[in-house]
Amino acid sequence: MSKWMTRAEGYCNQLVRALSALGPVVLLLFRVWVALAFWRAGVVKLDDPTGTSYLFNYEYHVPLISGDFAAFLGTWIELTTPWLLLLGLGGRLTAGFLFIYNIIAVISYPDLWPHGFWVGLIGSDFNDHKVWAMMLLAVVAWGPGALSIDRLLGRFWPRAGRLHKAEPLLASVK
């Protein structure tokens, strides 16, 4: 291999190592972004319980539970789980839970997809929810990262350590 190719390969390897160091920061930013979105939604629900009850009884179509119970449950989910996600405590489990919650929220409110659900999924409807879903899936797939309580717990409790690692989920299962 020529000298300039060897040098270019060295620079590329350095660049890849430098960019790889951004992984924990990116996962933290994903967690912060989604946690703030859900937290703000919970605070809005808490600030106006009458309006929240109205929405859950007449606008949202939450299956299997009453509107009032859905309002109560939705409010408290949105006020508690963002903290777990933000701190990276039970990161994969919390992100997976919020991913499913996000899907239920989209399905329960047809006004988010005026062009039809499948057209909206591929088109521009409910874009915020799609972005949150991708960020949550990244945390599910790679864990909450090095900047998380899960990582800290992994240092003191080795059996829990594999759950926080920034690696694909199935690679952590033996």
C-alpha positions, 0 to 999 in steps of 0.5 A: 500500500502506498504511503498516502493510502496508509496515512489516509487509513490512519486519519480515517481510523482516528476520525472513526474513534473520535466519532464513536466517543460521541455515542454516549452523548448522543444517547443522553441527548436522545433521552433528554429530548424525549424526557422533556417532551413527555414531561411537558405533556404531563405537566400540561395534563396536571395543570388542567385536570378538567380539560384532560378529563374532557380530552380523554373522555371525548377526543382520545379513543383509548381502548380497554379503559375508561377515559377518566382512568386513562387521563389519570394514568397518562398524566402520571406516566408522563410525569414519572417515566421521563425521570427514569429515562433522563437518568438512564435508570432501567433505560432499555425497559423505560424506553421500550415502555415509552415507545409502546405508550407513544404508539398508543397515543398516536393510535388513540388520537386520530386527529394526528393522522388526518390523511389516514394512519398508513399514509400519515406514517409514511407522510408528514403526519405526527412527525414529533411522535415518529422522531421520539419513536426513533430516539426511543428505539435507539435507547432500546437497541443500544442501552442508555449509554455510559452517561446513565445510572444503569452504567453506574449500577453496572460497576457495582452490580455486575449482573446488571452491567450488561443491560446498560452497554451500548451494544445491540440488545440481542448481543447482550443476551447470552 
